[in-house]
């Protein structure tokens, strides 16, 4: 998908704002949740940048196109689903375009209750995850002029995992990190941004506590993994034994802004009930 | 005196909500030696909220003032952990204390 985006950004550079982009789904054989979010954000970004975007209605109901339709992708961009009997699957929370002002309420009122119901746990058991996503959206607000993020959730019960993908079209983590560490390549900048305490000091309340808490929660505690795509950097964080490690790739495409793919294991989530206590500093 | 966060803001998610709490804490402590901040009805807090409220108070008034003048009540485990970690790991507070 990042190669598609690289082609599109070349197109815009060569033809300027006001170019036309047509998406043809005829030969689409497979798409993952990250691809759906990527496409959704890409289309909205192109339109916001003044490009005319069109999508063809696929004639053949391939598995990939059916998944897109059931996930409300075509309804989001064409106004109606392709096939009359398309239905949101019980394991899918369809792609949402969310403004920052709504995100926290949507998390509390929609995502967390839906996920808790799917996983048969209490909302309290997912409070750390809720905070991670809130932190990521606070970062979106602080680092992008568009103030919009996309989010998509897919539960795979047989594989005991949930994939949550969030994306924005901000300046991207590497550009933000290079304000304070100008020599870093894109993947190196992503890794730097995840270090506890690192901050680009973009605003007074940004003290760099978003990505490292995401990794602590999803990778260290949940034993899941996280992949971060931003500009030409792709970095995957996962446990290797008792230690968290990262593997990175650069230069295989281009991701404007940042896309975060969270792979959460459902078999390590411990159901807890809410407890409230007084606190000693 | 007890300041109940949910009575001030709809959540504890953003820096602007943290700023509202900061203003309320500052105003309350001008009239009282100690106050309690209640998170009854609030399940989670973010770092942005914590930075803009409690950490800002500590930066402007000292870590000692934070610890002795503000009591936290009705806090979930996530809130307790966030507050503890943010205060323990804040470089600016450590520099100020040095």
Interface residues (C-beta under 8 A of the other chain):
Chain A: X104 X105 X108 X123 X124 X127 X128 X130 X131 X134 X135 X138 X141 X196 X197 X203 X204 X205 X206 X207 X209 X210 X213 X272 X274 X275 X276 X277 X278 X279 X281
Chain B: X10 X11 X13 X14 X15 X18 X39 X40 X43 X44 X45 X46 X47 X48 X51 X52 X55 X66 X67 X71 X72 X73 X74 X75 X76 X77 X78 X79 X80 X82 X83 X84 X86 X87 X89 X90 X91 X92
